[in-house]
């Protein structure tokens, strides 16, 4: 298993970090088998982290609809993250802003996908890493 998160690299560092965190949290929802166990420290606990690689890529010269189509083609669990979600602290408002809208009517800032290594490679293998 592997995760790929593709981001709009024109965003600033804070928005990029927030986008990656939100996408990862969505992808790992219900995916308990990809997280390690809690680890006992000395008077504290280390939280579980992923046991699988997470690639952070640039959108580069691909369109969001094209990348969404790829995720579907390879039967990946995927999610789309938008400015509409990042610019509100109200989940209800986020729902209202995006519910029922096609990808062309929202401002996509990232797409994440989780799946088998080979499928993730085919999904994002031609995109550069975000550095």
C-alpha positions as CSV (number, residue, x, y, z in Angstrom):
1,X,0.0,0.0,0.0
2,X,1.0,3.6,-0.7
3,X,-0.5,7.1,-0.6
4,X,0.0,9.9,-3.1
5,X,-1.1,13.4,-2.3
6,X,-1.0,15.8,-5.3
7,X,-1.1,19.5,-4.4
8,X,-1.3,22.9,-6.1
9,X,2.3,24.0,-5.5
10,X,1.4,27.7,-5.9
11,X,0.0,27.6,-2.4
12,X,2.2,28.9,0.5
13,X,3.9,26.5,2.9
14,X,1.2,26.8,5.5
15,X,-1.7,26.1,3.1
16,X,0.3,23.2,1.6
17,X,0.9,21.6,5.0
18,X,-2.8,22.1,6.0
19,X,-3.9,20.6,2.6
20,X,-1.7,17.5,3.0
21,X,-2.9,17.0,6.6
22,X,-6.6,17.3,5.7
23,X,-6.2,14.9,2.7
24,X,-4.2,12.3,4.7
25,X,-6.9,12.4,7.5
26,X,-9.6,11.7,4.9
27,X,-7.7,8.9,3.2
28,X,-6.9,7.2,6.5
29,X,-10.5,7.3,7.7
30,X,-11.4,3.7,8.2
31,X,-8.0,2.4,7.1
32,X,-6.9,1.1,10.5
33,X,-4.6,-1.5,8.9
34,X,-2.2,1.2,7.6
35,X,-1.5,2.6,11.0
36,X,1.0,1.2,13.5
37,X,0.2,0.7,17.1
38,X,0.4,3.3,19.9
39,X,3.9,3.2,21.5
40,X,4.6,3.7,25.2
41,X,7.2,6.3,25.9
42,X,8.5,7.3,29.4
43,X,5.4,8.9,31.0
44,X,3.7,9.6,27.6
45,X,2.6,7.8,24.4
46,X,3.6,8.1,20.8
47,X,0.6,8.2,18.6
48,X,0.2,5.7,15.8
49,X,1.7,6.8,12.5
50,X,1.4,5.2,9.0
51,X,3.2,2.1,8.1
52,X,3.1,3.0,4.4
53,X,4.8,5.6,2.3
54,X,3.1,9.0,1.7
55,X,4.3,10.7,-1.5
56,X,3.6,14.4,-1.8
57,X,3.6,15.5,-5.5
58,X,3.1,18.7,-7.5
59,X,0.1,19.0,-9.8
60,X,2.6,20.1,-12.5
61,X,1.0,20.1,-15.9
62,X,-2.0,17.8,-15.2
63,X,-5.5,19.0,-14.7
64,X,-7.6,18.1,-11.6
65,X,-10.3,16.4,-13.7
66,X,-7.5,14.4,-15.4
67,X,-6.1,13.3,-12.1
68,X,-9.5,12.4,-10.7
69,X,-10.2,10.3,-13.8
70,X,-6.9,8.5,-13.2
71,X,-7.8,7.8,-9.6
72,X,-11.1,6.3,-10.7
73,X,-9.4,4.3,-13.6
74,X,-7.1,2.5,-11.1
75,X,-10.0,1.9,-8.6
76,X,-8.1,3.9,-5.9
77,X,-9.7,5.2,-2.7
78,X,-9.4,8.9,-3.4
79,X,-10.5,12.3,-2.1
80,X,-10.6,15.9,-3.4
81,X,-9.7,18.8,-1.2
82,X,-10.8,22.3,-2.1
83,X,-10.4,26.0,-1.2
84,X,-14.1,25.8,-0.1
85,X,-13.0,23.3,2.6
86,X,-9.9,25.1,3.6
87,X,-11.4,28.5,4.0
88,X,-14.1,27.6,6.5
89,X,-14.1,26.3,10.1
90,X,-17.7,25.1,9.8
91,X,-18.1,21.6,8.4
92,X,-21.8,22.4,7.6
93,X,-20.7,25.4,5.5
94,X,-18.1,23.3,3.7
95,X,-20.9,20.8,2.8
96,X,-23.1,23.6,1.5
97,X,-20.2,25.0,-0.6
98,X,-19.4,21.7,-2.4
99,X,-22.3,19.3,-2.2
100,X,-23.5,18.2,-5.7
101,X,-20.9,20.3,-7.5
102,X,-18.7,18.9,-10.3
103,X,-15.0,19.3,-10.0
104,X,-15.0,22.1,-12.5
105,X,-17.2,24.3,-10.2
106,X,-14.9,24.1,-7.1
107,X,-11.4,25.4,-6.5
108,X,-9.4,22.1,-6.1
109,X,-6.1,22.4,-4.2
110,X,-5.3,18.8,-3.9
111,X,-6.2,15.2,-4.6
112,X,-5.1,12.2,-2.5
113,X,-5.3,8.5,-3.3
114,X,-4.5,5.3,-1.4
115,X,-4.0,1.9,-3.0
116,X,-1.5,-0.7,-4.1
117,X,2.0,0.5,-4.9
118,X,1.7,-0.2,-8.6
119,X,-1.6,1.5,-9.0
120,X,-0.4,4.6,-7.1
121,X,2.7,4.6,-9.3
122,X,0.5,4.6,-12.4
123,X,-1.7,7.3,-10.8
124,X,1.1,9.8,-10.1
125,X,4.4,8.4,-11.6
126,X,4.8,11.2,-14.1
127,X,4.4,14.0,-11.5
128,X,7.4,15.6,-9.7
129,X,7.8,15.4,-5.9
130,X,6.9,18.6,-4.0
131,X,10.2,19.9,-2.6
